[in-house]
Amino acid sequence: MTQEKKERVTVDIHNRSYTVVGDEESSTHVRLVASLVDQKMKDIQSANKHLDTASLAVLTALNTMNDYLKLKEDYARLLGSMNRKEDK
């Protein structure tokens, strides 16, 4: 049984440090993701200054998942369009 090397990356999100452990992503990728999450939290908080951290985190997750699902749907439509063109 082989043990894959786990990489630890420390990132700051919403003024807190988190250590992310993984074996597939590069540290650059993890830092980019953390930066995007931090920016999304700042954007949401600037429009909703009364939010506590937990509510802010949930809204950030909801917004991010909504963006992801829209992109996934767009991708599926694009693939369908490409497949229809290939069938013609």
N, C-alpha and C positions, 0 to 999 in steps of 0.2 A: 504494500500500500504506500503510495507516494503522498507526501505532505507538501502541498503547494505553499509557496511563500506568501505570507499575508503582509500587505503594506499598510502602515498606519499614517494617516494624514490628519493633521489638526487644522480645523477651519473655524472661522468666526461667523456666526449667524445671529443677527439681532443682539449684538453685544455679549454673546456667550460663546465660549469655545467648545467645540465638539471634536472628538477623535473618531474618524471614520476608518474602519478596517475592511479591507477588501483584497481580492486576489485577481480581479479582472480589469478594473479601471486603473488608468494611470493617475498619478497624483495631480497632474494638470487638469484632467477631466473632473476629478472630485472637487478641486478648487473652483473650477468654472461653475459646476452645479451649485455649490455652496454660495458663490457670488450671485448667481441668478435668484436663488431662494432669498438671500438677504435683500436684494434689490426689490423683489416682489413684495416682501414684508414691509419695506420702507414705503413703497408706493401705496399699499393698502392702508398702512398706518397714517400716512399723510392725509388721506381722505376720511379716516375714522380715528381721530386722536384719542378717543375714550376707550378704545379696545384694550383689554388685558392681554398678556402674552399668549395665553391658551387660546382665546378667541381669535387673535391675530394669526396664530399658527394654523388653526382650523380653516379660516377664510383663505389663507395662502394655499393650503392643500386643495381646497375646493376650486379655487381659481386655476391652479396649476393643472388639476385633473380635467377641468373643463377645457382648457387650452389643448391638452393632450388628446382628448376625445375628438375635438374639432379637427385637429391635424390628422388623426387616424381615419376619420370619416372622409376628409379631403383626399387622403392617400388612397383609400379604397375606391373612391369615385374616379380618381385619376387612373388607377389600374384597370378599372372596368372600361373606361374610355379607351385606353390603349388596347385592351383585349378586343373590343368591338372593332377598332380600326384594323387590327391584324386579321380579324376574321373576314373582313370585306375583300 
